[in-house]
Amino acid sequence: MSDVKTQAIILAQGDPAVPPIAAEERAATSELQDSAHGGSFPPFESETFASQILWLALTFGALYFLMAKVALPRVGSILEVRRDRIASDLAEAQKLQDETQEAIAAYEQALAQARAKAQAIAAENHAKTAAAAEASRKEIEAALDEKLKVAEARITETKQAALGNVRSIAIDAAGAIVAQLTGTTPTADEVAGAVDAALAR
Amino acid sequence: MADPIHQFEIKNLVPLGEIGGVPIAFTNSAAFMVATVATVFLFLVLTTQGRTLIPGRWQSLAELSYEFVALTVRQSAGNDGMRFFPLIFSLFMFVLVANLFGMLPYAFTVTSHIIVTFGLAAIVILTVIVYGFWKNGLKFLKLFVPHGIPGVLLPLVIAIEVISFLSRPISLSVRLFANMLAGHITLKVFAGFVAGLGSMGALGAAGAVLPFALVVALTGFEIFVAFIQAYVFTLLTCLYLNDAIHPGH
């Protein structure tokens, strides 16, 4: 900076029309001017503003147009396609899962039905065989009862017959006993009457 | 020692004449603006060339930037804010890429010029005002009248609200400008120390190790600042637009 100042002073002193005090003032102003456009602080150099604003408007306008019309719809469509694809894949997976659940439910229902049917068949068979067994048992019992009755009847008959034989034997024996004891032979009717009386007792 | 301000100088690459006595030119600043726009556009288009269902690294990066800005917009300006998504995305990418371009050696930092950051802030504030009045009519002015303020305090509060609204474009532009400017000056100053000390023999070279380490750390920090400032600019834009969409909340 001091270099610039002395240069300015030299320049000013080189001009004979300028008095020395004015030269110092000019040095100060030239320093100010220096900072205004000599590259001291470019962001505040207002003469470059118009160009920058113009190019900012042009380039940013172009950027906005390219983004709004080309780039963003492009990226957006990629994301949308992916989102749709994921959603449809998830829906498909859900559908397949539902179908699996349905199949499982159908299988279990069929299984339960088959089991119930099997039980029904088993119960029916059981009832049928039980009924058949019962019937044959009753038949056999009836037959046995019949045989029992016949046997009982024969026993009674035999008993009667035996009892009849006992009477005639008793009459003969009683007649013989009386004849031996008393020496007199009783009549057959007397003996028979006495035996009957004794049997009836 | 190198002049730390030199890097901010505007150089006319192609003079384009004058408009009303003001020189117009294609400058180094304009060149980097064009480079920024081209980079953003090519980045988004080339990385999504495959349009694959399962993104690769580059496509992920493009999708990440899209979803990051979309999330910021939705969170701070609601779903209605998505109508401004292209604008906010453009602002974010422009500021971010311009900041990052500034980190390249010998590059020019577009956002280190107050007129550029002010231009961007003006776009935001004009959008807020125009959309605010277009959507809400005069109800937009309710923005300056908070609820539940006693009548006596109302003029004072309204004055404060108006001043705070008017200072928004200034704070928005100065924050970005000052951050980029200060960061780059600091980098340049410390790098100047390294070069200056390094030329002073063995002892100087040994002394240059400390500023060199600082320059390395600051470079990392400046890249971080480049992201943070782009994000802050975007977030504040969203908040201001939220005021235009839902005034008088």
Interface residues (C-beta under 8 A of the other chain):
Chain A: G39 S40 F41 P42 P43 F44 E45 E47 T48 F49 A50 S51 Q52 I53 L54 W55 L56 A57 T59 F60 A62 L63 Y64 L66 M67 A68 V70 A71 L72 R74 V75 G76 I78 L79 V81 R82 R85
Chain B: D3 I5 H6 F8 E9 I10 N12 I19 V22 P23 I24 A25 F26 T27 S29 A30 M33 V34 T36 V37 V40 F41 L44 V45 T48 R51 L53 P55 Q59 A62 E63 Y66 E67 F85 P86 L87 F89 S90 M93 F94 S112 H113 I114 I115 V116 G119 L120 I123 F177 L181
